[in-house]
Amino acid sequence: MSKEDEKNFEELMDELNTLVKDLEGGNTNLDESIDKYTKAMTIAKACNEKLDNAQGAVNKILKDNGFLDDFNVEE
């Protein structure tokens, strides 16, 4: 399990925002910027996975028969 997997979505977003601010500030050298960019992309991927998992959970409902089925809105 990676460090990103152990953090919740909000913690990851805070860390990502900090990295973005650092990169936008332009006060880092090239090597440090590359490291921060790489870390930011790793965090962004972890956030996306957490959002996908949350979306999958929200799209399921417990039916009367006890089985989990996809939630479909009938129009």
All heavy atoms as a GROMACS GRO file, in nm:
protein
  589
    1MET      N    1   0.085  -0.118   0.000
    1MET     CA    2   0.000   0.000   0.000
    1MET      C    3   0.090   0.124   0.000
    1MET      O    4   0.181   0.136   0.080
    1MET     CB    5  -0.090  -0.004   0.124
    1MET     CG    6  -0.184   0.114   0.132
    1MET     SD    7  -0.292   0.111   0.277
    1MET     CE    8  -0.406  -0.017   0.232
    2SER      N    9   0.061   0.217  -0.090
    2SER     CA   10   0.141   0.338  -0.100
    2SER      C   11   0.097   0.439   0.006
    2SER      O   12  -0.010   0.427   0.067
    2SER     CB   13   0.128   0.400  -0.238
    2SER     OG   14   0.000   0.455  -0.256
    3LYS      N   15   0.179   0.540   0.026
    3LYS     CA   16   0.145   0.646   0.123
    3LYS      C   17   0.017   0.716   0.083
    3LYS      O   18  -0.062   0.756   0.168
    3LYS     CB   19   0.259   0.747   0.133
    3LYS     CG   20   0.382   0.694   0.203
    3LYS     CD   21   0.485   0.804   0.220
    3LYS     CE   22   0.570   0.810   0.096
    3LYS     NZ   23   0.681   0.906   0.106
    4GLU      N   24  -0.006   0.729  -0.048
    4GLU     CA   25  -0.127   0.796  -0.096
    4GLU      C   26  -0.251   0.715  -0.062
    4GLU      O   27  -0.357   0.771  -0.036
    4GLU     CB   28  -0.119   0.822  -0.246
    4GLU     CG   29  -0.029   0.936  -0.285
    4GLU     CD   30   0.120   0.903  -0.275
    4GLU    OE1   31   0.156   0.786  -0.290
    4GLU    OE2   32   0.198   0.995  -0.250
    5ASP      N   33  -0.240   0.582  -0.063
    5ASP     CA   34  -0.355   0.498  -0.033
    5ASP      C   35  -0.397   0.510   0.113
    5ASP      O   36  -0.512   0.487   0.147
    5ASP     CB   37  -0.324   0.351  -0.064
    5ASP     CG   38  -0.310   0.325  -0.213
    5ASP    OD1   39  -0.367   0.401  -0.293
    5ASP    OD2   40  -0.241   0.228  -0.250
    6GLU      N   41  -0.302   0.545   0.200
    6GLU     CA   42  -0.331   0.555   0.343
    6GLU      C   43  -0.399   0.687   0.379
    6GLU      O   44  -0.459   0.698   0.485
    6GLU     CB   45  -0.202   0.540   0.422
    6GLU     CG   46  -0.137   0.403   0.406
    6GLU     CD   47   0.001   0.395   0.467
    6GLU    OE1   48   0.046   0.493   0.530
    6GLU    OE2   49   0.065   0.290   0.451
    7LYS      N   50  -0.390   0.787   0.292
    7LYS     CA   51  -0.447   0.918   0.321
    7LYS      C   52  -0.588   0.927   0.264
    7LYS      O   53  -0.621   0.863   0.166
    7LYS     CB   54  -0.360   1.027   0.259
    7LYS     CG   55  -0.222   1.034   0.319
    7LYS     CD   56  -0.139   1.141   0.253
    7LYS     CE   57   0.001   1.144   0.311
    7LYS     NZ   58   0.085   1.242   0.242
    8ASN      N   59  -0.669   1.011   0.328
    8ASN     CA   60  -0.803   1.031   0.273
    8ASN      C   61  -0.798   1.134   0.162
    8ASN      O   62  -0.697   1.201   0.140
    8ASN     CB   63  -0.904   1.067   0.383
    8ASN     CG   64  -0.880   1.202   0.447
    8ASN    OD1   65  -0.843   1.299   0.379
    8ASN    ND2   66  -0.902   1.210   0.577
    9PHE      N   67  -0.909   1.148   0.091
    9PHE     CA   68  -0.915   1.234  -0.027
    9PHE      C   69  -0.880   1.379   0.008
    9PHE      O   70  -0.804   1.444  -0.065
    9PHE     CB   71  -1.056   1.226  -0.088
    9PHE     CG   72  -1.072   1.310  -0.210
    9PHE    CD1   73  -1.023   1.266  -0.333
    9PHE    CD2   74  -1.134   1.434  -0.204
    9PHE    CE1   75  -1.037   1.344  -0.447
    9PHE    CE2   76  -1.149   1.512  -0.317
    9PHE     CZ   77  -1.100   1.467  -0.439
   10GLU      N   78  -0.932   1.428   0.118
   10GLU     CA   79  -0.908   1.567   0.156
   10GLU      C   80  -0.761   1.592   0.188
   10GLU      O   81  -0.706   1.698   0.151
   10GLU     CB   82  -0.996   1.604   0.276
   10GLU     CG   83  -1.144   1.613   0.243
   10GLU     CD   84  -1.213   1.477   0.229
   10GLU    OE1   85  -1.154   1.373   0.267
   10GLU    OE2   86  -1.326   1.475   0.179
   11GLU      N   87  -0.695   1.498   0.254
   11GLU     CA   88  -0.552   1.512   0.282
   11GLU      C   89  -0.472   1.516   0.153
   11GLU      O   90  -0.378   1.596   0.139
   11GLU     CB   91  -0.503   1.396   0.370
   11GLU     CG   92  -0.557   1.398   0.511
   11GLU     CD   93  -0.527   1.271   0.588
   11GLU    OE1   94  -0.520   1.161   0.527
   11GLU    OE2   95  -0.511   1.281   0.711
   12LEU      N   96  -0.508   1.430   0.060
   12LEU     CA   97  -0.439   1.428  -0.069
   12LEU      C   98  -0.459   1.558  -0.145
   12LEU      O   99  -0.364   1.611  -0.204
   12LEU     CB  100  -0.487   1.309  -0.153
   12LEU     CG  101  -0.445   1.172  -0.105
   12LEU    CD1  102  -0.518   1.063  -0.184
   12LEU    CD2  103  -0.295   1.154  -0.117
   13MET      N  104  -0.580   1.611  -0.143
   13MET     CA  105  -0.606   1.736  -0.213
   13MET      C  106  -0.529   1.852  -0.151
   13MET      O  107  -0.477   1.939  -0.222
   13MET     CB  108  -0.757   1.767  -0.214
   13MET     CG  109  -0.835   1.679  -0.310
   13MET     SD  110  -0.781   1.691  -0.482
   13MET     CE  111  -0.814   1.862  -0.518
   14ASP      N  112  -0.518   1.854  -0.018
   14ASP     CA  113  -0.439   1.957   0.048
   14ASP      C  114  -0.293   1.950   0.005
   14ASP      O  115  -0.230   2.052  -0.024
   14ASP     CB  116  -0.449   1.944   0.200
   14ASP     CG  117  -0.583   1.988   0.256
   14ASP    OD1  118  -0.658   2.058   0.185
   14ASP    OD2  119  -0.613   1.951   0.372
   15GLU      N  120  -0.241   1.829   0.002
   15GLU     CA  121  -0.102   1.810  -0.040
   15GLU      C  122  -0.083   1.850  -0.186
   15GLU      O  123   0.016   1.915  -0.221
   15GLU     CB  124  -0.062   1.664  -0.018
   15GLU     CG  125   0.086   1.638  -0.036
   15GLU     CD  126   0.127   1.497   0.002
   15GLU    OE1  127   0.048   1.422   0.061
   15GLU    OE2  128   0.243   1.461  -0.030
   16LEU      N  129  -0.178   1.814  -0.270
   16LEU     CA  130  -0.172   1.850  -0.411
   16LEU      C  131  -0.176   2.002  -0.428
   16LEU      O  132  -0.098   2.057  -0.506
   16LEU     CB  133  -0.287   1.783  -0.487
   16LEU     CG  134  -0.292   1.804  -0.637
   16LEU    CD1  135  -0.164   1.754  -0.704
   16LEU    CD2  136  -0.413   1.732  -0.696
   17ASN      N  137  -0.264   2.069  -0.355
   17ASN     CA  138  -0.272   2.215  -0.364
   17ASN      C  139  -0.141   2.281  -0.321
   17ASN      O  140  -0.099   2.379  -0.383
   17ASN     CB  141  -0.388   2.267  -0.279
   17ASN     CG  142  -0.522   2.244  -0.344
   17ASN    OD1  143  -0.533   2.246  -0.466
   17ASN    ND2  144  -0.624   2.222  -0.263
   18THR      N  145  -0.078   2.226  -0.219
   18THR     CA  146   0.051   2.280  -0.174
   18THR      C  147   0.156   2.265  -0.283
   18THR      O  148   0.233   2.359  -0.311
   18THR     CB  149   0.097   2.210  -0.045
   18THR    OG1  150   0.000   2.233   0.057
   18THR    CG2  151   0.232   2.259   0.001
   19LEU      N  152   0.161   2.148  -0.345
   19LEU     CA  153   0.258   2.125  -0.452
   19LEU      C  154   0.234   2.218  -0.570
   19LEU      O  155   0.328   2.275  -0.627
   19LEU     CB  156   0.253   1.979  -0.498
   19LEU     CG  157   0.310   1.876  -0.401
   19LEU    CD1  158   0.271   1.735  -0.444
   19LEU    CD2  159   0.460   1.889  -0.392
   20VAL      N  160   0.108   2.237  -0.606
   20VAL     CA  161   0.074   2.325  -0.718
   20VAL      C  162   0.117   2.468  -0.687
   20VAL      O  163   0.176   2.536  -0.772
   20VAL     CB  164  -0.076   2.316  -0.752
   20VAL    CG1  165  -0.117   2.425  -0.849
   20VAL    CG2  166  -0.108   2.178  -0.810
   21LYS      N  167   0.090   2.514  -0.566
   21LYS     CA  168   0.131   2.650  -0.528
   21LYS      C  169   0.282   2.665  -0.535
   21LYS      O  170   0.333   2.768  -0.581
   21LYS     CB  171   0.080   2.683  -0.388
   21LYS     CG  172  -0.068   2.712  -0.382
   21LYS     CD  173  -0.112   2.741  -0.240
   21LYS     CE  174  -0.264   2.756  -0.237
   21LYS     NZ  175  -0.315   2.775  -0.100
   22ASP      N  176   0.355   2.563  -0.487
   22ASP     CA  177   0.501   2.566  -0.494
   22ASP      C  178   0.548   2.576  -0.639
   22ASP      O  179   0.638   2.655  -0.670
   22ASP     CB  180   0.562   2.442  -0.429
   22ASP     CG  181   0.549   2.440  -0.278
   22ASP    OD1  182   0.513   2.544  -0.219
   22ASP    OD2  183   0.574   2.333  -0.219
   23LEU      N  184   0.488   2.497  -0.726
   23LEU     CA  185   0.527   2.498  -0.867
   23LEU      C  186   0.491   2.630  -0.934
   23LEU      O  187   0.568   2.683  -1.014
   23LEU     CB  188   0.463   2.380  -0.941
   23LEU     CG  189   0.520   2.243  -0.904
   23LEU    CD1  190   0.430   2.132  -0.960
   23LEU    CD2  191   0.662   2.228  -0.957
   24GLU      N  192   0.375   2.683  -0.902
   24GLU     CA  193   0.332   2.810  -0.960
   24GLU      C  194   0.418   2.927  -0.911
   24GLU      O  195   0.434   3.026  -0.982
   24GLU     CB  196   0.186   2.837  -0.928
   24GLU     CG  197   0.090   2.748  -1.004
   24GLU     CD  198  -0.055   2.771  -0.965
   24GLU    OE1  199  -0.084   2.828  -0.859
   24GLU    OE2  200  -0.141   2.730  -1.045
   25GLY      N  201   0.472   2.914  -0.791
   25GLY     CA  202   0.554   3.020  -0.735
   25GLY      C  203   0.684   3.042  -0.809
   25GLY      O  204   0.740   3.151  -0.807
   26GLY      N  205   0.732   2.939  -0.876
   26GLY     CA  206   0.853   2.951  -0.955
   26GLY      C  207   0.980   2.966  -0.876
   26GLY      O  208   1.082   3.010  -0.930
   27ASN      N  209   0.977   2.931  -0.748
   27ASN     CA  210   1.095   2.947  -0.663
   27ASN      C  211   1.172   2.818  -0.641
   27ASN      O  212   1.249   2.808  -0.547
   27ASN     CB  213   1.052   3.005  -0.527
   27ASN     CG  214   0.992   3.144  -0.541
   27ASN    OD1  215   1.035   3.222  -0.624
   27ASN    ND2  216   0.892   3.172  -0.461
   28THR      N  217   1.150   2.720  -0.726
   28THR     CA  218   1.221   2.593  -0.713
   28THR      C  219   1.309   2.572  -0.835
   28THR      O  220   1.280   2.619  -0.944
   28THR     CB  221   1.122   2.475  -0.700
   28THR    OG1  222   1.036   2.474  -0.813
   28THR    CG2  223   1.037   2.486  -0.574
   29ASN      N  224   1.418   2.499  -0.813
   29ASN     CA  225   1.506   2.469  -0.927
   29ASN      C  226   1.442   2.360  -1.012
   29ASN      O  227   1.341   2.300  -0.974
   29ASN     CB  228   1.647   2.432  -0.879
   29ASN     CG  229   1.650   2.305  -0.796
   29ASN    OD1  230   1.584   2.207  -0.829
   29ASN    ND2  231   1.726   2.306  -0.688
   30LEU      N  232   1.501   2.333  -1.125
   30LEU     CA  233   1.443   2.239  -1.221
   30LEU      C  234   1.425   2.100  -1.162
   30LEU      O  235   1.319   2.039  -1.174
   30LEU     CB  236   1.529   2.232  -1.348
   30LEU     CG  237   1.480   2.136  -1.457
   30LEU    CD1  238   1.340   2.178  -1.504
   30LEU    CD2  239   1.577   2.133  -1.572
   31ASP      N  240   1.528   2.048  -1.096
   31ASP     CA  241   1.518   1.912  -1.039
   31ASP      C  242   1.409   1.903  -0.934
   31ASP      O  243   1.332   1.807  -0.931
   31ASP     CB  244   1.653   1.870  -0.979
   31ASP     CG  245   1.759   1.844  -1.085
   31ASP    OD1  246   1.721   1.810  -1.199
   31ASP    OD2  247   1.878   1.859  -1.053
   32GLU      N  248   1.402   2.005  -0.847
   32GLU     CA  249   1.298   2.006  -0.745
   32GLU      C  250   1.159   2.018  -0.808
   32GLU      O  251   1.064   1.955  -0.764
   32GLU     CB  252   1.323   2.121  -0.647
   32GLU     CG  253   1.233   2.117  -0.526
   32GLU     CD  254   1.264   2.229  -0.427
   32GLU    OE1  255   1.356   2.310  -0.452
   32GLU    OE2  256   1.194   2.236  -0.325
   33SER      N  257   1.148   2.098  -0.912
   33SER     CA  258   1.021   2.113  -0.983
   33SER      C  259   0.976   1.981  -1.045
   33SER      O  260   0.858   1.946  -1.038
   33SER     CB  261   1.032   2.220  -1.092
   33SER     OG  262   1.052   2.347  -1.036
   34ILE      N  263   1.070   1.909  -1.104
   34ILE     CA  264   1.036   1.779  -1.164
   34ILE      C  265   0.989   1.682  -1.056
   34ILE      O  266   0.890   1.610  -1.074
   34ILE     CB  267   1.155   1.723  -1.244
   34ILE    CG1  268   1.178   1.809  -1.368
   34ILE    CG2  269   1.132   1.576  -1.281
   34ILE    CD1  270   1.306   1.778  -1.443
   35ASP      N  271   1.058   1.681  -0.942
   35ASP     CA  272   1.018   1.594  -0.831
   35ASP      C  273   0.878   1.630  -0.781
   35ASP      O  274   0.795   1.541  -0.758
   35ASP     CB  275   1.118   1.604  -0.716
   35ASP     CG  276   1.251   1.539  -0.747
   35ASP    OD1  277   1.259   1.458  -0.843
   35ASP    OD2  278   1.349   1.569  -0.675
   36LYS      N  279   0.852   1.759  -0.766
   36LYS     CA  280   0.720   1.802  -0.718
   36LYS      C  281   0.612   1.771  -0.821
   36LYS      O  282   0.501   1.729  -0.785
   36LYS     CB  283   0.721   1.951  -0.685
   36LYS     CG  284   0.798   1.981  -0.559
   36LYS     CD  285   0.792   2.127  -0.520
   36LYS     CE  286   0.874   2.146  -0.394
   36LYS     NZ  287   0.819   2.244  -0.306
   37TYR      N  288   0.642   1.789  -0.948
   37TYR     CA  289   0.546   1.757  -1.053
   37TYR      C  290   0.514   1.607  -1.053
   37TYR      O  291   0.397   1.568  -1.062
   37TYR     CB  292   0.599   1.800  -1.190
   37TYR     CG  293   0.505   1.766  -1.303
   37TYR    CD1  294   0.395   1.847  -1.329
   37TYR    CD2  295   0.525   1.654  -1.382
   37TYR    CE1  296   0.307   1.816  -1.432
   37TYR    CE2  297   0.437   1.622  -1.484
   37TYR     CZ  298   0.329   1.703  -1.509
   37TYR     OH  299   0.242   1.672  -1.609
   38THR      N  300   0.618   1.525  -1.041
   38THR     CA  301   0.598   1.380  -1.037
   38THR      C  302   0.512   1.341  -0.917
   38THR      O  303   0.419   1.260  -0.930
   38THR     CB  304   0.734   1.307  -1.031
   38THR    OG1  305   0.811   1.345  -1.146
   38THR    CG2  306   0.718   1.156  -1.028
   39LYS      N  307   0.540   1.398  -0.801
   39LYS     CA  308   0.462   1.371  -0.681
   39LYS      C  309   0.318   1.417  -0.701
   39LYS      O  310   0.223   1.346  -0.664
   39LYS     CB  311   0.525   1.443  -0.562
   39LYS     CG  312   0.451   1.429  -0.432
   39LYS     CD  313   0.466   1.292  -0.374
   39LYS     CE  314   0.403   1.287  -0.236
   39LYS     NZ  315   0.389   1.152  -0.187
   40ALA      N  316   0.299   1.534  -0.761
   40ALA     CA  317   0.164   1.585  -0.786
   40ALA      C  318   0.085   1.493  -0.877
   40ALA      O  319  -0.034   1.469  -0.854
   40ALA     CB  320   0.171   1.727  -0.844
   41MET      N  321   0.149   1.441  -0.980
   41MET     CA  322   0.080   1.350  -1.072
   41MET      C  323   0.043   1.219  -1.002
   41MET      O  324  -0.063   1.163  -1.027
   41MET     CB  325   0.166   1.323  -1.195
   41MET     CG  326   0.187   1.448  -1.281
   41MET     SD  327   0.035   1.534  -1.326
   41MET     CE  328  -0.045   1.413  -1.428
   42THR      N  329   0.130   1.171  -0.913
   42THR     CA  330   0.099   1.050  -0.836
   42THR      C  331  -0.021   1.074  -0.745
   42THR      O  332  -0.111   0.989  -0.735
   42THR     CB  333   0.222   1.010  -0.752
   42THR    OG1  334   0.332   0.985  -0.840
   42THR    CG2  335   0.195   0.884  -0.670
   43ILE      N  336  -0.023   1.189  -0.681
   43ILE     CA  337  -0.136   1.223  -0.594
   43ILE      C  338  -0.264   1.240  -0.675
   43ILE      O  339  -0.371   1.194  -0.634
   43ILE     CB  340  -0.104   1.350  -0.512
   43ILE    CG1  341   0.008   1.320  -0.412
   43ILE    CG2  342  -0.228   1.402  -0.440
   43ILE    CD1  343   0.062   1.442  -0.341
   44ALA      N  344  -0.255   1.304  -0.790
   44ALA     CA  345  -0.373   1.322  -0.876
   44ALA      C  346  -0.431   1.188  -0.917
   44ALA      O  347  -0.554   1.170  -0.919
   44ALA     CB  348  -0.338   1.406  -0.998
   45LYS      N  349  -0.343   1.093  -0.948
   45LYS     CA  350  -0.390   0.959  -0.985
   45LYS      C  351  -0.460   0.892  -0.867
   45LYS      O  352  -0.566   0.830  -0.883
   45LYS     CB  353  -0.271   0.874  -1.032
   45LYS     CG  354  -0.312   0.735  -1.074
   45LYS     CD  355  -0.194   0.652  -1.120
   45LYS     CE  356  -0.243   0.513  -1.158
   45LYS     NZ  357  -0.147   0.411  -1.141
   46ALA      N  358  -0.402   0.905  -0.747
   46ALA     CA  359  -0.463   0.846  -0.628
   46ALA      C  360  -0.600   0.910  -0.600
   46ALA      O  361  -0.696   0.840  -0.566
   46ALA     CB  362  -0.371   0.862  -0.508
   47CYS      N  363  -0.610   1.042  -0.619
   47CYS     CA  364  -0.738   1.110  -0.600
   47CYS      C  365  -0.842   1.060  -0.700
   47CYS      O  366  -0.957   1.037  -0.664
   47CYS     CB  367  -0.721   1.261  -0.615
   47CYS     SG  368  -0.639   1.340  -0.476
   48ASN      N  369  -0.801   1.044  -0.824
   48ASN     CA  370  -0.892   0.995  -0.927
   48ASN      C  371  -0.941   0.854  -0.894
   48ASN      O  372  -1.060   0.824  -0.909
   48ASN     CB  373  -0.822   0.997  -1.063
   48ASN     CG  374  -0.918   0.970  -1.176
   48ASN    OD1  375  -1.023   1.032  -1.182
   48ASN    ND2  376  -0.883   0.878  -1.264
   49GLU      N  377  -0.852   0.769  -0.845
   49GLU     CA  378  -0.893   0.634  -0.807
   49GLU      C  379  -0.991   0.637  -0.690
   49GLU      O  380  -1.089   0.562  -0.689
   49GLU     CB  381  -0.770   0.550  -0.771
   49GLU     CG  382  -0.685   0.515  -0.893
   49GLU     CD  383  -0.552   0.449  -0.856
   49GLU    OE1  384  -0.522   0.433  -0.735
   49GLU    OE2  385  -0.477   0.416  -0.950
   50LYS      N  386  -0.965   0.725  -0.592
   50LYS     CA  387  -1.057   0.737  -0.479
   50LYS      C  388  -1.195   0.787  -0.526
   50LYS      O  389  -1.297   0.739  -0.478
   50LYS     CB  390  -0.999   0.828  -0.372
   50LYS     CG  391  -0.885   0.763  -0.294
   50LYS     CD  392  -0.834   0.852  -0.184
   50LYS     CE  393  -0.719   0.788  -0.109
   50LYS     NZ  394  -0.760   0.676  -0.024
   51LEU      N  395  -1.196   0.882  -0.618
   51LEU     CA  396  -1.323   0.931  -0.671
   51LEU      C  397  -1.397   0.822  -0.749
   51LEU      O  398  -1.518   0.809  -0.738
   51LEU     CB  399  -1.300   1.053  -0.760
   51LEU     CG  400  -1.266   1.183  -0.688
   51LEU    CD1  401  -1.232   1.292  -0.789
   51LEU    CD2  402  -1.379   1.228  -0.598
   52ASP      N  403  -1.324   0.745  -0.828
   52ASP     CA  404  -1.386   0.635  -0.903
   52ASP      C  405  -1.447   0.533  -0.807
   52ASP      O  406  -1.559   0.484  -0.830
   52ASP     CB  407  -1.284   0.566  -0.994
   52ASP     CG  408  -1.248   0.647  -1.116
   52ASP    OD1  409  -1.320   0.744  -1.148
   52ASP    OD2  410  -1.145   0.615  -1.180
   53ASN      N  411  -1.374   0.501  -0.699
   53ASN     CA  412  -1.426   0.406  -0.601
   53ASN      C  413  -1.550   0.461  -0.532
   53ASN      O  414  -1.647   0.387  -0.508
   53ASN     CB  415  -1.319   0.372  -0.498
   53ASN     CG  416  -1.208   0.287  -0.556
   53ASN    OD1  417  -1.224   0.222  -0.658
   53ASN    ND2  418  -1.093   0.291  -0.492
   54ALA      N  419  -1.547   0.590  -0.498
   54ALA     CA  420  -1.662   0.652  -0.433
   54ALA      C  421  -1.782   0.654  -0.526
   54ALA      O  422  -1.895   0.624  -0.484
   54ALA     CB  423  -1.628   0.794  -0.388
   55GLN      N  424  -1.758   0.684  -0.653
   55GLN     CA  425  -1.867   0.685  -0.750
   55GLN      C  426  -1.928   0.546  -0.763
   55GLN      O  427  -2.051   0.532  -0.769
   55GLN     CB  428  -1.818   0.734  -0.885
   55GLN     CG  429  -1.928   0.745  -0.988
   55GLN     CD  430  -1.878   0.796  -1.121
   55GLN    OE1  431  -1.759   0.797  -1.149
   55GLN    NE2  432  -1.970   0.840  -1.204
   56GLY      N  433  -1.845   0.444  -0.767
   56GLY     CA  434  -1.896   0.307  -0.775
   56GLY      C  435  -1.980   0.271  -0.655
   56GLY      O  436  -2.084   0.206  -0.668
   57ALA      N  437  -1.937   0.316  -0.537
   57ALA     CA  438  -2.013   0.287  -0.415
   57ALA      C  439  -2.146   0.359  -0.413
   57ALA      O  440  -2.248   0.304  -0.372
   57ALA     CB  441  -1.930   0.325  -0.292
   58VAL      N  442  -2.146   0.484  -0.460
   58VAL     CA  443  -2.269   0.562  -0.462
   58VAL      C  444  -2.368   0.504  -0.563
   58VAL      O  445  -2.489   0.510  -0.543
   58VAL     CB  446  -2.238   0.710  -0.492
   58VAL    CG1  447  -2.364   0.789  -0.522
   58VAL    CG2  448  -2.162   0.772  -0.376
   59ASN      N  449  -2.316   0.446  -0.670
   59ASN     CA  450  -2.404   0.393  -0.775
   59ASN      C  451  -2.462   0.257  -0.741
   59ASN      O  452  -2.530   0.196  -0.822
   59ASN     CB  453  -2.328   0.387  -0.908
   59ASN     CG  454  -2.308   0.524  -0.968
   59ASN    OD1  455  -2.382   0.615  -0.940
   59ASN    ND2  456  -2.207   0.537  -1.051
   60LYS      N  457  -2.435   0.210  -0.624
   60LYS     CA  458  -2.493   0.082  -0.580
   60LYS      C  459  -2.596   0.108  -0.472
   60LYS      O  460  -2.581   0.196  -0.388
   60LYS     CB  461  -2.384  -0.009  -0.520
   60LYS     CG  462  -2.274  -0.046  -0.614
   60LYS     CD  463  -2.316  -0.156  -0.705
   60LYS     CE  464  -2.200  -0.199  -0.792
   60LYS     NZ  465  -2.239  -0.301  -0.885
   61ILE      N  466  -2.702   0.032  -0.475
   61ILE     CA  467  -2.799   0.039  -0.366
   61ILE      C  468  -2.833  -0.103  -0.325
   61ILE      O  469  -2.819  -0.198  -0.403
   61ILE     CB  470  -2.927   0.115  -0.407
   61ILE    CG1  471  -2.996   0.044  -0.523
   61ILE    CG2  472  -2.899   0.259  -0.439
   61ILE    CD1  473  -3.134   0.098  -0.554
   62LEU      N  474  -2.872  -0.115  -0.202
   62LEU     CA  475  -2.909  -0.246  -0.151
   62LEU      C  476  -3.056  -0.271  -0.184
   62LEU      O  477  -3.145  -0.200  -0.141
   62LEU     CB  478  -2.887  -0.252   0.001
   62LEU     CG  479  -2.908  -0.385   0.068
   62LEU    CD1  480  -2.815  -0.490   0.008
   62LEU    CD2  481  -2.883  -0.374   0.217
   63LYS      N  482  -3.078  -0.373  -0.264
   63LYS     CA  483  -3.214  -0.407  -0.304
   63LYS      C  484  -3.285  -0.483  -0.192
   63LYS      O  485  -3.223  -0.534  -0.099
   63LYS     CB  486  -3.211  -0.494  -0.430
   63LYS     CG  487  -3.157  -0.423  -0.551
   63LYS     CD  488  -3.260  -0.324  -0.601
   63LYS     CE  489  -3.219  -0.269  -0.735
   63LYS     NZ  490  -3.314  -0.179  -0.791
   64ASP      N  491  -3.414  -0.495  -0.203
   64ASP     CA  492  -3.493  -0.565  -0.102
   64ASP      C  493  -3.448  -0.709  -0.085
   64ASP      O  494  -3.458  -0.766   0.023
   64ASP     CB  495  -3.642  -0.563  -0.140
   64ASP     CG  496  -3.700  -0.424  -0.129
   64ASP    OD1  497  -3.645  -0.342  -0.055
   64ASP    OD2  498  -3.805  -0.400  -0.194
   65ASN      N  499  -3.397  -0.770  -0.192
   65ASN     CA  500  -3.356  -0.909  -0.186
   65ASN      C  501  -3.217  -0.927  -0.124
   65ASN      O  502  -3.168  -1.038  -0.113
   65ASN     CB  503  -3.361  -0.974  -0.324
   65ASN     CG  504  -3.268  -0.905  -0.424
   65ASN    OD1  505  -3.189  -0.820  -0.388
   65ASN    ND2  506  -3.279  -0.944  -0.549
   66GLY      N  507  -3.152  -0.817  -0.084
   66GLY     CA  508  -3.023  -0.826  -0.018
   66GLY      C  509  -2.903  -0.822  -0.112
   66GLY      O  510  -2.790  -0.831  -0.066
   67PHE      N  511  -2.927  -0.810  -0.240
   67PHE     CA  512  -2.817  -0.806  -0.336
   67PHE      C  513  -2.786  -0.662  -0.376
   67PHE      O  514  -2.875  -0.578  -0.382
   67PHE     CB  515  -2.852  -0.887  -0.463
   67PHE     CG  516  -2.861  -1.033  -0.438
   67PHE    CD1  517  -2.985  -1.095  -0.426
   67PHE    CD2  518  -2.747  -1.112  -0.426
   67PHE    CE1  519  -2.995  -1.231  -0.402
   67PHE    CE2  520  -2.756  -1.247  -0.404
   67PHE     CZ  521  -2.880  -1.307  -0.392
   68LEU      N  522  -2.661  -0.637  -0.402
   68LEU     CA  523  -2.621  -0.506  -0.452
   68LEU      C  524  -2.638  -0.503  -0.602
   68LEU      O  525  -2.589  -0.589  -0.673
   68LEU     CB  526  -2.474  -0.477  -0.418
   68LEU     CG  527  -2.444  -0.448  -0.273
   68LEU    CD1  528  -2.293  -0.435  -0.254
   68LEU    CD2  529  -2.512  -0.321  -0.228
   69ASP      N  530  -2.711  -0.405  -0.650
   69ASP     CA  531  -2.732  -0.387  -0.794
   69ASP      C  532  -2.695  -0.246  -0.831
   69ASP      O  533  -2.696  -0.155  -0.747
   69ASP     CB  534  -2.878  -0.414  -0.831
   69ASP     CG  535  -2.917  -0.561  -0.818
   69ASP    OD1  536  -2.832  -0.647  -0.844
   69ASP    OD2  537  -3.034  -0.586  -0.780
   70ASP      N  538  -2.666  -0.227  -0.959
   70ASP     CA  539  -2.641  -0.093  -1.008
   70ASP      C  540  -2.767  -0.010  -0.991
   70ASP      O  541  -2.878  -0.056  -1.012
   70ASP     CB  542  -2.601  -0.092  -1.156
   70ASP     CG  543  -2.459  -0.141  -1.177
   70ASP    OD1  544  -2.379  -0.128  -1.082
   70ASP    OD2  545  -2.430  -0.191  -1.286
   71PHE      N  546  -2.748   0.114  -0.954
   71PHE     CA  547  -2.858   0.207  -0.937
   71PHE      C  548  -2.891   0.269  -1.072
   71PHE      O  549  -2.804   0.324  -1.138
   71PHE     CB  550  -2.821   0.316  -0.837
   71PHE     CG  551  -2.928   0.418  -0.817
   71PHE    CD1  552  -3.042   0.387  -0.746
   71PHE    CD2  553  -2.914   0.545  -0.869
   71PHE    CE1  554  -3.142   0.481  -0.728
   71PHE    CE2  555  -3.012   0.640  -0.851
   71PHE     CZ  556  -3.126   0.607  -0.780
   72ASN      N  557  -3.014   0.258  -1.114
   72ASN     CA  558  -3.059   0.317  -1.240
   72ASN      C  559  -3.177   0.408  -1.211
   72ASN      O  560  -3.273   0.367  -1.148
   72ASN     CB  561  -3.100   0.208  -1.339
   72ASN     CG  562  -2.983   0.124  -1.383
   72ASN    OD1  563  -2.878   0.176  -1.418
   72ASN    ND2  564  -3.000  -0.008  -1.376
   73VAL      N  565  -3.170   0.528  -1.264
   73VAL     CA  566  -3.280   0.621  -1.249
   73VAL      C  567  -3.376   0.598  -1.364
   73VAL      O  568  -3.337   0.598  -1.479
   73VAL     CB  569  -3.230   0.767  -1.252
   73VAL    CG1  570  -3.346   0.864  -1.246
   73VAL    CG2  571  -3.132   0.791  -1.138
   74GLU      N  572  -3.501   0.572  -1.329
   74GLU     CA  573  -3.602   0.551  -1.433
   74GLU      C  574  -3.672   0.684  -1.459
   74GLU      O  575  -3.716   0.752  -1.367
   74GLU     CB  576  -3.702   0.446  -1.387
   74GLU     CG  577  -3.638   0.310  -1.373
   74GLU     CD  578  -3.740   0.203  -1.328
   74GLU    OE1  579  -3.860   0.226  -1.344
   74GLU    OE2  580  -3.694   0.101  -1.278
   75GLU      N  581  -3.675   0.721  -1.585
   75GLU     CA  582  -3.738   0.848  -1.622
   75GLU      C  583  -3.879   0.826  -1.670
   75GLU      O  584  -3.918   0.728  -1.718
   75GLU     CB  585  -3.656   0.916  -1.731
   75GLU     CG  586  -3.519   0.954  -1.679
   75GLU     CD  587  -3.435   1.023  -1.786
   75GLU    OE1  588  -3.491   1.080  -1.880
   75GLU    OE2  589  -3.313   1.018  -1.775
   0.00000   0.00000   0.00000
